Amino acid sequence: MYQAFILVCLVGVAPENCKLDTAVAFFQAPRLVSSQLMCGLQAKAFIDDVRLKPNDGEYFRVSCLTAAETAAK
């Protein structure tokens, strides 16, 4: 099972370095899903549903973590 996180990172942070511990903020999608594909789709739907938009100088990155990875954070 996967949990979607929408990370908010500063444009000065390279996308490969945008992680939970380097993000200025993050949003957690409301439920676990069974695949990485569904995780990405759920994150996109969550962003659209709540009308999230990054501020100037920020960008979003989606991170799909397993339940074990989420517990370890």
ChimeraX commands (.cxc) that place a marker at each C-alpha (Angstrom):
marker #1 position 0.00,0.00,0.00 radius 0.5
marker #1 position 1.16,3.52,-0.82 radius 0.5
marker #1 position 0.57,6.92,0.74 radius 0.5
marker #1 position 0.77,10.04,-1.43 radius 0.5
marker #1 position 2.57,13.11,-0.16 radius 0.5
marker #1 position 2.56,16.42,-2.01 radius 0.5
marker #1 position 5.83,18.11,-1.14 radius 0.5
marker #1 position 6.30,21.87,-1.39 radius 0.5
marker #1 position 9.92,22.67,-2.21 radius 0.5
marker #1 position 11.81,25.84,-3.00 radius 0.5
marker #1 position 12.93,26.27,-6.61 radius 0.5
marker #1 position 16.55,26.32,-5.37 radius 0.5
marker #1 position 16.18,22.66,-4.32 radius 0.5
marker #1 position 16.77,20.17,-7.14 radius 0.5
marker #1 position 13.79,17.85,-7.71 radius 0.5
marker #1 position 15.82,14.78,-6.76 radius 0.5
marker #1 position 16.59,16.45,-3.41 radius 0.5
marker #1 position 12.98,17.42,-2.69 radius 0.5
marker #1 position 12.01,14.99,0.08 radius 0.5
marker #1 position 9.91,15.07,3.24 radius 0.5
marker #1 position 12.85,16.35,5.28 radius 0.5
marker #1 position 13.83,19.10,2.78 radius 0.5
marker #1 position 10.35,20.33,1.86 radius 0.5
marker #1 position 9.12,23.59,3.36 radius 0.5
marker #1 position 5.70,21.95,3.77 radius 0.5
marker #1 position 3.82,18.85,2.71 radius 0.5
marker #1 position 0.28,17.60,2.36 radius 0.5
marker #1 position -0.75,14.00,2.91 radius 0.5
marker #1 position -3.42,12.52,0.65 radius 0.5
marker #1 position -6.33,11.10,2.65 radius 0.5
marker #1 position -6.01,7.36,2.01 radius 0.5
marker #1 position -3.70,4.50,1.12 radius 0.5
marker #1 position -3.82,3.06,-2.40 radius 0.5
marker #1 position -2.58,-0.21,-3.84 radius 0.5
marker #1 position -0.12,0.96,-6.53 radius 0.5
marker #1 position 2.27,3.76,-7.38 radius 0.5
marker #1 position 0.13,4.63,-10.39 radius 0.5
marker #1 position -2.94,5.07,-8.20 radius 0.5
marker #1 position -0.82,7.04,-5.74 radius 0.5
marker #1 position 0.13,9.54,-8.43 radius 0.5
marker #1 position -3.46,9.80,-9.64 radius 0.5
marker #1 position -4.73,10.32,-6.09 radius 0.5
marker #1 position -2.15,13.06,-5.50 radius 0.5
marker #1 position -3.22,14.85,-8.70 radius 0.5
marker #1 position -6.89,14.58,-7.72 radius 0.5
marker #1 position -6.10,15.88,-4.21 radius 0.5
marker #1 position -4.24,18.89,-5.62 radius 0.5
marker #1 position -7.17,19.62,-7.94 radius 0.5
marker #1 position -9.86,19.05,-5.30 radius 0.5
marker #1 position -8.40,21.42,-2.74 radius 0.5
marker #1 position -7.08,23.79,-5.41 radius 0.5
marker #1 position -3.53,23.79,-4.16 radius 0.5
marker #1 position -1.15,26.13,-5.91 radius 0.5
marker #1 position 2.51,26.68,-5.08 radius 0.5
marker #1 position 3.60,30.18,-4.10 radius 0.5
marker #1 position 6.18,32.07,-6.14 radius 0.5
marker #1 position 9.54,30.38,-5.74 radius 0.5
marker #1 position 8.02,26.99,-4.88 radius 0.5
marker #1 position 7.01,23.84,-6.74 radius 0.5
marker #1 position 5.15,20.63,-5.95 radius 0.5
marker #1 position 6.60,17.17,-6.05 radius 0.5
marker #1 position 4.63,13.98,-5.44 radius 0.5
marker #1 position 6.20,11.29,-3.32 radius 0.5
marker #1 position 4.58,7.86,-2.96 radius 0.5
marker #1 position 5.75,6.01,0.12 radius 0.5
marker #1 position 4.90,2.57,1.39 radius 0.5
marker #1 position 3.28,2.23,4.80 radius 0.5
marker #1 position 6.62,1.01,6.20 radius 0.5
marker #1 position 8.49,4.03,4.78 radius 0.5
marker #1 position 5.82,6.37,6.17 radius 0.5
marker #1 position 6.12,4.81,9.64 radius 0.5
marker #1 position 9.91,5.20,9.54 radius 0.5
marker #1 position 9.61,8.98,8.93 radius 0.5
marker link #1:1,2 radius 0.2
marker link #1:2,3 radius 0.2
marker link #1:3,4 radius 0.2
marker link #1:4,5 radius 0.2
marker link #1:5,6 radius 0.2
marker link #1:6,7 radius 0.2
marker link #1:7,8 radius 0.2
marker link #1:8,9 radius 0.2
marker link #1:9,10 radius 0.2
marker link #1:10,11 radius 0.2
marker link #1:11,12 radius 0.2
marker link #1:12,13 radius 0.2
marker link #1:13,14 radius 0.2
marker link #1:14,15 radius 0.2
marker link #1:15,16 radius 0.2
marker link #1:16,17 radius 0.2
marker link #1:17,18 radius 0.2
marker link #1:18,19 radius 0.2
marker link #1:19,20 radius 0.2
marker link #1:20,21 radius 0.2
marker link #1:21,22 radius 0.2
marker link #1:22,23 radius 0.2
marker link #1:23,24 radius 0.2
marker link #1:24,25 radius 0.2
marker link #1:25,26 radius 0.2
marker link #1:26,27 radius 0.2
marker link #1:27,28 radius 0.2
marker link #1:28,29 radius 0.2
marker link #1:29,30 radius 0.2
marker link #1:30,31 radius 0.2
marker link #1:31,32 radius 0.2
marker link #1:32,33 radius 0.2
marker link #1:33,34 radius 0.2
marker link #1:34,35 radius 0.2
marker link #1:35,36 radius 0.2
marker link #1:36,37 radius 0.2
marker link #1:37,38 radius 0.2
marker link #1:38,39 radius 0.2
marker link #1:39,40 radius 0.2
marker link #1:40,41 radius 0.2
marker link #1:41,42 radius 0.2
marker link #1:42,43 radius 0.2
marker link #1:43,44 radius 0.2
marker link #1:44,45 radius 0.2
marker link #1:45,46 radius 0.2
marker link #1:46,47 radius 0.2
marker link #1:47,48 radius 0.2
marker link #1:48,49 radius 0.2
marker link #1:49,50 radius 0.2
marker link #1:50,51 radius 0.2
marker link #1:51,52 radius 0.2
marker link #1:52,53 radius 0.2
marker link #1:53,54 radius 0.2
marker link #1:54,55 radius 0.2
marker link #1:55,56 radius 0.2
marker link #1:56,57 radius 0.2
marker link #1:57,58 radius 0.2
marker link #1:58,59 radius 0.2
marker link #1:59,60 radius 0.2
marker link #1:60,61 radius 0.2
marker link #1:61,62 radius 0.2
marker link #1:62,63 radius 0.2
marker link #1:63,64 radius 0.2
marker link #1:64,65 radius 0.2
marker link #1:65,66 radius 0.2
marker link #1:66,67 radius 0.2
marker link #1:67,68 radius 0.2
marker link #1:68,69 radius 0.2
marker link #1:69,70 radius 0.2
marker link #1:70,71 radius 0.2
marker link #1:71,72 radius 0.2
marker link #1:72,73 radius 0.2
view
